[in-house]
């Protein structure tokens, strides 16, 4: 066994001991309505394709985890794909008992998820007894952040809940913070879901979420970015700010992220516009996956893509708004020194009276008292004026 493998397993053991709470936290059931955002089917199918959770692969012997089953937006198509994979392999459906685990916070939510799973299996031709047995095996009642820590997964897939820190009971928030080192500052609860999902992954496993992407750029996401860039590979980022990804209008700027437990490789960055919903799901996923394999296809209207050879390091922000701009930025960083190496960059000099302190008259005062200053209007045409 390699030394790095020993280190990884040791780290996981430490993490699991940290995640065992001294007592159960206060229930978050009352917060469900604040954190629930239901994902549209076309987005779910796209995310499943990008993660590699496909029926033509062996999903029976893989372990997939859905951290927040909700109304079954992800659970339903995952079950359909699992059944399809099982049939293709000629396996008994009972072999799928350990292939899928889905979590819900309280008994009522879990019961609805089990009923939905039973209905899907029945429609797939599974007998009622087997359908109920599998649904009961797959859907668990409990807090994913504490209940799933001993499960090693090949896939962690879903839409984690959006719950602000101030909406979480203080005692529960303290337990989450103690358990998840990336949950710092005013971190939203989904930060802990990201860390939990990533920690679960086997070597080569993938965490694929659609989630608000503020953590990619703001301060409270710094620890999570540090964790990802040090131990994982950012495979795909699809910005969906203008896409109609959810059933309800929400105050969030979502992105799909596909992160794998392996060394960092080339990253596919894309932007899906409002037209994406009308594009056939297979066309969307085929375009993105072909581009990721360096086999670019003509992107349909509403989809822009780019490949980035080097990803960000440490806790640096990820400015992923425009695939083309990001590609240019990385190319400039590779070939030129940082601007800060020869200049100070700020948001403004804040003199209080620019007419007094800013001048183009080089003879106004001693030259030793003058500092060079460039503002937006001096460089707007691409040359320094």
N, C-alpha and C positions, 0 to 999 in steps of 0.2 A: 504494500500500500504506500502511495506517495505521501510525502510529508504534508503537502497542501490538502490532501484528502483527510488526513488525521486532524489537521487544523479545522477544516470545515465541519467535520463531525463533532469535534469538541465544542465549537462555537454553537452549533445547533443544540447540543446538550445544555449549555449554559442558558441559551435563549429559552428553552422549554422550562427550565427551573424558574426563570424570571417570570414566565407567563402564567404560572400557577398562582392565582390570587389567594390571599389568606382566607378570604370568605367571599361568597358571591356578592357582586355589586348590586346596588339598587336597580330594578328592572328599567329598561329603556322603552318599554311598551308605549308609554304616553308620548314618546318622541317620534314614533314611526311616521306619523303623518307629515312631520317636518322633513324627514330624511328620505321619503319614498319618491322616486322619480322613475316612471315606467318607460322602458326603452322600446322603440318601434322595431317590428320584426325585421325589416331590411337592414337595420343597424346591427341587430343581434347576429343575423346570418353572415354579414360582412365580418364581424369580429371573430366569429367561430372559424370562418375560412382563413383569416389572417393568422389565427393562433395555431392552425393545424389540426383543429378538432373536426376531422372529416370522416365520413362513414367508410371511405375506401381504405382507411388505415385501421389498425387493430386498436379499437377503443375499449375492447373488453378487458384486456390485460393492463390498461392504463388506469390511472386514478385521477378523476376530475373533481374539483371542488367548486361549488357555487356558494359564495359567502353570504349572500342575502337574497333568498329565493323570491320573496315578494309574491307577485301574482303569477310567477312562472315565466316571465318574459324570456329568460335564458334557460330555465330548467326544461321547458317544453321542447324547444328544438334540440337541446342536448340529449334528451331522452330519445327523440326520434332518430337522431344520428347514431346513438348507441345501439338501438334496436336494429337499425339498418346494418351497422358494422357487424353485429352479432350474427345476423342472418347471412351476410356475405361470407363470413368465416365458417358457417355451418355449425355454430356453437349453440349449446343450450342456453336459453335466456337466463336461467338461474346462475350461470357463470358470471353474470353482470352484477351480482349482489354487492361487490366491493368496488365497482367501477365508477361509482358516482356518489358524492356526498353533498347535500345541500342543507344550509342552515337557515332557521328562522327564530326570531327572538322569543315568541311566546306560543303557547299551545294552540290558540285560535289561528294564528298565522300559519303555523306548521301544519295544522289540520287542513287548511285550505290548500296548501302546497301539496300535501299528500293526496288530497282529492283530485287535484289537477293532474298529478302524475299518474294516478290510477286511471283517470279518464283517457289520457293519452295512450297508455299501454293497452287499454281495452280497444281503442280505435285502431291500434296496430295489430289487433287480432290476438292479444294475450288473454288468457282466461282470467276471470275475476279474482280467483284465489291467488294466482301468481302475481297479478297486477298489484293487489293490495299488499302482498308480502314484500315485493320489491319497493313499492312506494314507501312502506314503513322502514325499510332498510336504508333507503337513500335520504329521506328527509328527517333531519334531527332538530329537536327543539333546544335552543341554547344560544348563547352569545358567541358568535364565531371567533371573536378576538381572544376568548379564553378556552373555548371548547375544541378548537381545531389544531392546537399547537403540536400535537403528537402525530399528525397525519402528514406523511410525505406525499407530494402530489406531482403528477406530470403536467396537469393543467389547473390553474386557478383562474376562473372566468366569471365576469359579471359586471355589475354596476353598483359599486359600493355606496352606502347611504351618505347623503350630505347633511351633516349635523354640526352646527357651530359649537365651539367649545362652551360658550355661555349657556347653551341649551342642554348641557349634560350635567347631571347632579355632581356636585363637587367631589364627593367620595368616589364615584365612578370614574370621573376624569382623572383623579389622582392615581387610581389603579392603572388606567390606560397609560398614563405618562410613565409610571414606574416600569410597565411591561414593555413599552415601545419607545426606544431611544430617539426615534425620528419625530415623535409628537412633541414639538417644542413651540414656544411662543403661543400664537393664537391659532394653532393648527386645527383644521377641520378634522372630524373623525375619520374621513376617508384616508388620511395620512397613515393612521394605524392599520387600516385595511390593506393598504399597499405593502407596508412592512410585513404584516402577517402573511400575506400571500407570497411575497418574495422569499421569506424565511422557510416556507413550506416546500419550496421547489426542490425536486431531485436534480441531479446534474443533467442539463439539457432541458429541464422543465420550463414551462412558459406561464407567465402571468399576463393576462390580457383583460384590460378594463376599459370601459368608457366612463369618463369621470371629468369633473371640472379640472381644468389644467392650470389654475393659478399657481399651484405648487411648483410648476416648472420654472417660474420666474421670481416668485416673491420670497421673502425672508423665511417664512415658516416652512418652506419646502426645502431649505438648504440641507438639512440633515438627511432627508430622503434622497436628494440628488447625490449627496456624498456616498450613501450606501449603494445606490444603483451603479454609479460610475466606478466604484471600487470592486464590486463583486459580480456584476451582471452586464449583459449586453442589451442596449436599447436597439431593438430590431426595427420597429415601425412606430411612427407617430403620425396620426391622421387628424389634423385640426378640423373640427366640425362646428365652428362658431356660427356659421350661417346655414348649416344643414338642419333640416327638421328631424332631429334625432329622437325626440321624446313625444309621448302622447299629450302631455300638458306643457304649456309654456312655462319655462323655468328661468330663474335669474342665475344662469350658469353658462360658462363658456367651455363646452366639453371637447375632449380629444380622445381618440382611441390610442392606447399605448400597448405595445406588445414587447415585453421584456423577458429575456431568457437567461437562465443560469448558465453562462458560458463567458468566455473572453469576448470583449467588445469587437464587433466587426462592422461592416458597412451598415449604415442606417438609412432606411427609406423614410423620407419626410413628404407628407402630402397634405393638400387642403381640399376638402369636399365642400362645394357650394350648395345652394338651395336646389340646384338641378339634380343633385346626386340621388335624391329619393326616387326620381323617375327613371333612373338608369337600372337596367337589369343587374341584380346582385352578382351574378356570375361575371358580368362584364367589369364591374367595379373591382371585385377581388382578383380576377384574372389580370387586369391591368396593373394593379398594385404588386401582385406577386411576381409577375414577369419583370417589372421594373426592378424589384428587389434582387432578382436573379441576373441582373445586367442584360435582360432581354426586353428592352423598352418597347411597349406597344403605344400606338397613338392614343393619348388619353381622351376619353369622351368629354364633352362639354360639362363643365362643373367640377372637374377633377384636375388638379395640378400636382405634379410629382417631381421629386428630385432625389438623388442619391448623395449621401454625405459620407466621405471616406473616413473622416476622423470625428469622433464625438467629443463632447465637452468633458472637462476633467473636474474632479473634486465637486465642490458645491456651486460651481459657476452656474448662472442662470441659463436656461435653454430658450433662446428666442426663436421659436418655431413658427411664427405667423406666416411667413412666406417661404415656400420651398426654394424659389429661385434666389431670394435674398440670402437665405441661410447658406446655400451652396457658394454664392459669391463671398460671403463673409468668411467661410472656412478656407476658401482658396486664398483670400487676402492674408489671413492669419498665417498660412503656411509659407507665403513668399515674402512677407514684409514684417518688420519689427512692430511691436505694439505702439500705438500713437502716444501712450503715456510715457514711453521711453524718452521722448524729447519734448513733451508738452504736458501741460496740466489741463485736464478736461473736466468741466463742471457744468452745472445747469445755468450758470449766470454769475456775474461778478457782484451783483447786489450792492452797488455803490451808494444808493440812496439819491444820487443826482448825477446821472450819466453825462449831462451837459457840462458839468464841472470836471469830472474825472476822466472822461474819454475824449480823445482829440486825435486829429490827423496832422496836427502841427508839431513836427519833430523838434522845433526850436522853442517851444513854449516854456519848458523847464529843463533842468539838467538831464542829460541823456541817461545818467545812472538811475534816475527815478522813474524812467519809462519802462513799461512792460508791453510786449507785443500781445495783441488781442485780436482774435478772429471770431466773428459771429456768423450766424446762418446766412445773412445777406452777402457775406464776403466769399462764400463758396457755393452759392446756389447754382451756378452754371457749370460746376465741375472743375473750376480753376480758382486758385487763391487770388482774390482781388484786393 
